[in-house]
Amino acid sequence: MVEDEIDVLELAAHDLIDTLKKLDDDVNERTRKLSDQALELQAEKNFIDNILDSAQVIILTLNHKKQIDSANQYAEYLTGYPKNALLEKCFSDFIYGEYDQKKVISAINQLITGNKKTFKYDCSIYSLKGSVLYISWFLSPLKRDDNAIRNDSEILVVGLDLTERRNYENQLTWLAEHDPLTSLYNRRKFEKELDQAIILADRYHHRSALIFFDIDQFKYVNDSSGHQLGDELLVKVAEKLKAETRQSDVIARFGGDEFIILAPNISQDHAQELVQKICDDMSTVVVSDGKERHRVTISAGLLLFPEPNCSAQDLLAIADVAMYRAKAGGRGGWCLANQYDINRIDIKNRVNWKTKIERALEENRFQLYFQPIMHIRDKSISHYECLLRMIDDSGELVPPGLFVEVAEHTGLILQIDQHVIELAFKQQVEMLEKQWTIKLSINLSGEMLSNPDAFKIISNQLKAFNLEAHHFIFEVTETQAVTNLQAAHDFITQINAIGGCFALDDFGVGFSSMNYLKQLPVSYLKIDGAFVKNIVESYEDRLFVEAINSVGQGMKIKTIAEFVENEAILEVLAELGVDYAQGYGIGKPVLHPEFQHPLS
């Protein structure tokens, strides 16, 4: 019996040993698996951490106290704060501005309570160094698999840095509204401010003033001492204006050497004191090239408004007329004007012409005439310039000299530009259908040149007519290009990139032709006809044309002489090596029904 019990105990012991061994094996296996899982989880965590840290966005988690629980490396890099400084810092402390802070705090509260699922908001934050960053934020709750909101890290925050883009957009906006040389408002921005000032003056029954002036003999400064000194003079005038005007006054460079001041809510006496002070103080502005000193005088027109039935364009026209009245009375003075004490015929004519232009646009009463441009060496015709004419109510042709200036002052010139482009593109389609390989040269206004949508307008029309840009040459005058230099450079570069090209018209009449030419990637220089028409008799004109042609040839720019009226002029141009000729001696402008493909 005892032996049997011993056997039973021995068997039980062996079973226990086996069981313990199995348990030990199971524990070891489970430990190994847990270790493997831990390694996998650690590897997965490292992988996720690497992704988070390499992501070029801010990634944060916030607890229910709105404090930062975790932050990736990019958050440290962008804000300048080390991770230990970020953790447990309230997220809203970073937000720049009380309004945005309250907006973000309210949204986080709604995310925590479940009243809001996501929140997207763009605002600025402070960096450690005090700089302001513009961030686009996206916030959402962090949830478990059962969709319960976690208590330790409740909110996921992702931030995309838009600072560079925002700065670029601000820069573009600034350039669209300011003159880059003087940093004053440009004409477009000023006209918007004037529109608003007229509304406020009417609403609150107070008087405001316009002071419009230009610099006397500014062209002489540029011609005798160069454009750099002219630019220096313009900057000094702008600085003097800023010093002499009130903070509420609006100052603009209207173009060239023209400046304008809007002084809201001012009496006539104070306005007269202001314009007199400006005239007096401008005489203290002096620039020198080392050889010659130039002292500034200005001629100004002063206008008080509002006046019945006068728009912003009317007021500008009246102030402009007043300025020229002051100039006619002697330099360095000013003239007070309103629509009752100046020659109102000019204003009435302007309004009448505006109506005529609007009606002509509505009724498609604009036509293009085409004047040939001949290659002097082989007498071939490779392109035509499109010349605009308006048909008046009686059916008579109206040359552009009678309506273009009014169109520019009344804001209708852009509509005319677009209409000209459509007419020229339509004509090119007809020529291509006849297999004529002729380029058309299209004149663009200064307004089109400085319009940020100019390239889009032309490229969209090219697509609409299924045309390539290489069929066209776009012309702008030298004065327009120099007045809007950066806009001209950018626009010309865009057109060149799609195969089009540009011609600089009236070259030689501006105040800084040679200096600015290298900044404008044009393909053609059109030598102003004033230097061409007397070239046979005038040795000075011949030298001038020769100089322009030499500059063009040196820069691989083709030259076109305008006002070529006879064979004698053509012979001199050929001798000088000018590339092309245009004028009545080559061919008169013709309407497109008579338009025929030239032979040679």
PyMOL commands that set and color helices and strands:
alter all, ss='L'
color gray80, all
select helices_A, chain A and resi 2-54+73-79+83-86+91-94+98-113+163-177+187-204+218-225+227-244+268-282+312-328+344-362+400-402+404-409+413-433+446-450+454-464+469-471+478-483+485-497+513-517+529-531+539-554+567-576+592-594
alter helices_A, ss='H'
color red, helices_A
select strands_A, chain A and resi 58-62+68-71+119-126+132-141+155-161+208-215+250-255+258-263+286-288+293-295+298-305+334-337+366-375+381-391+397-398+439-443+472-477+501-507+524-527+558-561+580-581+590-591
alter strands_A, ss='S'
color yellow, strands_A
deselect
rebuild
show_as cartoon
